[in-house]
Amino acid sequence: MDRPGLFRRQLRALVRAADGGPLSVMFPMVTIAEEFFEAKALLLDEIEWSKQRGFAEPIELRVGAMLEAPAFAYGLEDVAGEVDFISVGTNDLLQFFHAADRMVPRVSERYDLVSRPVMRFLEFTLNECNRLGIPVSVCGEVASRPVEALCLLGLGFRTLSMPAAGIGPVKRMLRSLDLGAFSEALKTAVHTSNGEFRNEVLAIAELQKIVLTDS
């Protein structure tokens, strides 16, 4: 938003590339509702600008936002009815949430999705999206790891994106999973116990014979 000229050219390119077909645009690093509204308004201006010059407008437009800043989870109600989807961007979200850069070895061990505070935050975010009728998904490398994917599914997320290499291990985990039983056990661990959370998840998985490795 600090470089509106460049931003508008990028939006114009997206509209042209859609060439009258469906267009989905997701704005990253949104922290407050006003940022989303400003970005969406520029997109709509570019669609109108292109239309006036003889270019086809998208037959369908979906405008979403990536939730990477924890603050945005508490502003979802402000964008309800305007945002078409939310994608939880775990890579940056976890860094901001833990105040721990995953690229710095001294603190990277604290960059963990499988922790009780993160589970509670993600559960809150999911519940807010469901309450407001906003479709929500998860993207980021963590979803390609069977344990992390297992926890996301147990919380209630149903759309995950991941690198291609993670699909096989996650599918093997899914085939061994009784999701209802695991979800109940996970939510109990999230809210009622206070041990080391990753170890508790692994113990639940072992008890329920959930496959988490390639072997």
C-alpha positions as CSV (number, residue, x, y, z in Angstrom):
1,M,0.0,0.0,0.0
2,D,3.0,2.3,0.3
3,R,3.6,2.0,-3.5
4,P,0.1,2.4,-5.0
5,G,1.3,2.9,-8.5
6,L,3.2,-0.4,-8.6
7,F,0.4,-2.2,-6.7
8,R,-2.2,-1.0,-9.2
9,R,-0.1,-2.3,-12.1
10,Q,0.1,-5.7,-10.4
11,L,-3.7,-5.7,-10.0
12,R,-4.2,-4.6,-13.6
13,A,-2.1,-7.5,-14.7
14,L,-4.2,-10.0,-12.7
15,V,-7.4,-8.6,-14.3
16,R,-5.9,-8.8,-17.8
17,A,-4.6,-12.3,-17.1
18,A,-8.1,-13.5,-16.0
19,D,-9.3,-12.4,-19.5
20,G,-13.0,-12.6,-18.6
21,G,-12.7,-15.8,-16.6
22,P,-12.9,-16.3,-12.8
23,L,-10.4,-14.4,-10.7
24,S,-9.3,-15.0,-7.1
25,V,-7.0,-12.5,-5.4
26,M,-5.6,-12.9,-1.9
27,F,-4.0,-10.0,-0.1
28,P,-1.1,-10.9,2.2
29,M,0.0,-9.4,5.5
30,V,-3.3,-7.8,6.4
31,T,-3.4,-6.6,10.0
32,I,-6.5,-4.5,10.2
33,A,-9.8,-4.4,8.2
34,E,-9.0,-1.0,6.7
35,E,-6.0,-2.4,4.9
36,F,-8.2,-5.1,3.3
37,F,-10.9,-2.6,2.3
38,E,-8.3,-0.2,0.8
39,A,-6.7,-3.0,-1.2
40,K,-10.0,-4.4,-2.4
41,A,-11.2,-0.9,-3.5
42,L,-8.1,-0.6,-5.7
43,L,-8.8,-4.0,-7.2
44,L,-12.4,-2.9,-8.1
45,D,-11.1,0.3,-9.5
46,E,-8.7,-1.6,-11.8
47,I,-11.5,-3.9,-13.0
48,E,-13.6,-0.8,-13.8
49,W,-10.6,0.9,-15.5
50,S,-10.0,-2.2,-17.7
51,K,-13.7,-2.5,-18.5
52,Q,-13.9,1.1,-19.7
53,R,-11.0,0.3,-22.1
54,G,-12.6,-2.7,-23.7
55,F,-11.1,-5.5,-21.6
56,A,-13.3,-8.2,-20.2
57,E,-14.1,-8.1,-16.5
58,P,-13.8,-11.3,-14.5
59,I,-17.0,-13.5,-14.8
60,E,-16.5,-14.3,-11.1
61,L,-14.4,-12.4,-8.5
62,R,-13.3,-13.8,-5.1
63,V,-11.2,-11.6,-2.8
64,G,-9.5,-13.1,0.2
65,A,-6.9,-12.3,2.8
66,M,-4.0,-14.2,4.3
67,L,-4.0,-14.3,8.1
68,E,-0.3,-14.0,9.0
69,A,-0.5,-11.3,11.6
70,P,-2.2,-12.5,14.9
71,A,-4.0,-9.2,15.2
72,F,-6.1,-9.9,12.1
73,A,-7.7,-12.9,13.8
74,Y,-9.4,-10.4,16.2
75,G,-10.6,-8.2,13.3
76,L,-12.3,-10.9,11.2
77,E,-15.7,-9.7,12.3
78,D,-14.9,-6.3,10.7
79,V,-14.3,-7.9,7.2
80,A,-17.2,-10.4,7.4
81,G,-19.4,-10.0,4.3
82,E,-16.6,-8.4,2.4
83,V,-13.9,-11.1,2.4
84,D,-14.6,-14.2,0.4
85,F,-12.0,-16.5,2.1
86,I,-9.2,-16.5,4.7
87,S,-6.0,-18.5,4.4
88,V,-4.0,-19.0,7.6
89,G,-0.4,-18.5,6.5
90,T,1.5,-20.5,9.1
91,N,5.1,-19.7,8.1
92,D,4.9,-16.1,9.1
93,L,2.1,-16.4,11.6
94,L,4.2,-18.7,13.8
95,Q,7.2,-16.3,13.7
96,F,5.1,-13.4,14.8
97,F,3.2,-15.5,17.3
98,H,6.3,-16.9,19.0
99,A,8.5,-13.8,18.4
100,A,11.0,-16.4,17.0
101,D,12.6,-16.3,13.6
102,R,12.6,-19.8,12.2
103,M,15.9,-19.0,10.3
104,V,17.8,-18.2,13.5
105,P,19.0,-21.5,15.1
106,R,19.1,-20.1,18.7
107,V,15.4,-19.5,18.7
108,S,14.0,-21.7,15.9
109,E,13.1,-24.5,18.3
110,R,10.4,-22.3,19.7
111,Y,8.9,-22.0,16.2
112,D,6.4,-24.8,16.7
113,L,2.8,-25.2,15.7
114,V,2.3,-28.2,17.9
115,S,2.1,-26.2,21.1
116,R,-0.8,-25.5,23.4
117,P,-0.9,-21.7,22.8
118,V,-0.9,-22.1,19.0
119,M,-3.6,-24.7,19.1
120,R,-5.8,-22.4,21.2
121,F,-5.2,-19.5,18.9
122,L,-5.9,-21.5,15.7
123,E,-9.0,-23.0,17.3
124,F,-10.2,-19.4,18.1
125,T,-9.5,-18.3,14.5
126,L,-11.3,-21.3,13.0
127,N,-14.3,-20.8,15.3
128,E,-14.5,-17.1,14.3
129,C,-14.4,-18.0,10.6
130,N,-17.1,-20.6,11.1
131,R,-19.2,-18.2,13.1
132,L,-18.9,-15.5,10.5
133,G,-19.4,-17.9,7.5
134,I,-15.9,-17.2,6.1
135,P,-14.3,-20.2,4.3
136,V,-10.9,-20.8,5.8
137,S,-7.9,-22.9,4.8
138,V,-4.3,-23.4,6.0
139,C,-1.2,-22.9,3.9
140,G,2.5,-23.3,4.8
141,E,5.1,-25.9,5.1
142,V,3.9,-27.2,8.4
143,A,0.8,-28.7,6.8
144,S,3.1,-31.2,5.0
145,R,4.3,-32.8,8.2
146,P,2.0,-35.6,9.4
147,V,2.0,-34.5,13.1
148,E,1.2,-30.9,12.3
149,A,-1.4,-31.9,9.7
150,L,-3.0,-34.2,12.2
151,C,-3.4,-31.4,14.7
152,L,-4.8,-29.0,12.1
153,L,-7.4,-31.7,11.1
154,G,-8.2,-32.4,14.7
155,L,-9.0,-28.8,15.4
156,G,-11.4,-28.8,12.5
157,F,-9.5,-27.4,9.5
158,R,-10.4,-29.2,6.3
159,T,-8.4,-27.5,3.5
160,L,-4.6,-27.7,3.7
161,S,-2.1,-26.7,1.1
162,M,1.4,-28.2,1.2
163,P,4.5,-28.9,-0.9
164,A,4.1,-31.9,-3.2
165,A,6.6,-34.0,-1.1
166,G,4.2,-33.8,1.9
167,I,1.2,-35.3,0.2
168,G,2.2,-39.0,0.4
169,P,3.0,-39.0,4.2
170,V,-0.1,-37.0,5.0
171,K,-2.3,-39.3,3.0
172,R,-0.8,-42.3,4.8
173,M,-1.6,-40.6,8.1
174,L,-5.2,-39.9,6.9
175,R,-5.8,-43.5,6.0
176,S,-5.0,-44.6,9.6
177,L,-7.1,-41.9,11.2
178,D,-10.4,-42.0,13.1
179,L,-10.8,-38.2,13.0
180,G,-13.7,-38.1,15.5
181,A,-11.8,-40.0,18.2
182,F,-8.6,-38.1,17.6
183,S,-10.3,-34.7,17.6
184,E,-12.0,-35.4,20.9
185,A,-8.7,-36.4,22.5
186,L,-6.8,-33.5,21.0
187,K,-9.2,-30.9,22.3
188,T,-9.1,-32.4,25.7
189,A,-5.3,-32.1,25.7
190,V,-5.5,-28.5,24.4
191,H,-7.8,-27.3,27.2
192,T,-7.5,-29.6,30.2
193,S,-3.9,-30.8,30.5
194,N,-0.6,-29.0,31.1
195,G,2.2,-31.5,30.0
196,E,4.5,-31.1,27.1
197,F,2.0,-30.9,24.3
198,R,3.9,-32.5,21.4
199,N,4.5,-35.5,23.5
200,E,0.9,-35.7,24.4
201,V,-0.1,-35.6,20.7
202,L,2.4,-38.4,19.9
203,A,1.0,-40.5,22.8
204,I,-2.6,-40.1,21.5
205,A,-1.4,-41.0,18.0
206,E,0.3,-44.1,19.3
207,L,-2.7,-45.2,21.4
208,Q,-5.0,-44.7,18.4
209,K,-2.5,-46.4,16.0
210,I,-2.2,-43.4,13.7
211,V,0.7,-43.7,11.2
212,L,3.0,-40.7,11.4
213,T,6.1,-42.1,9.7
214,D,7.0,-43.7,6.4
215,S,8.1,-46.9,8.0
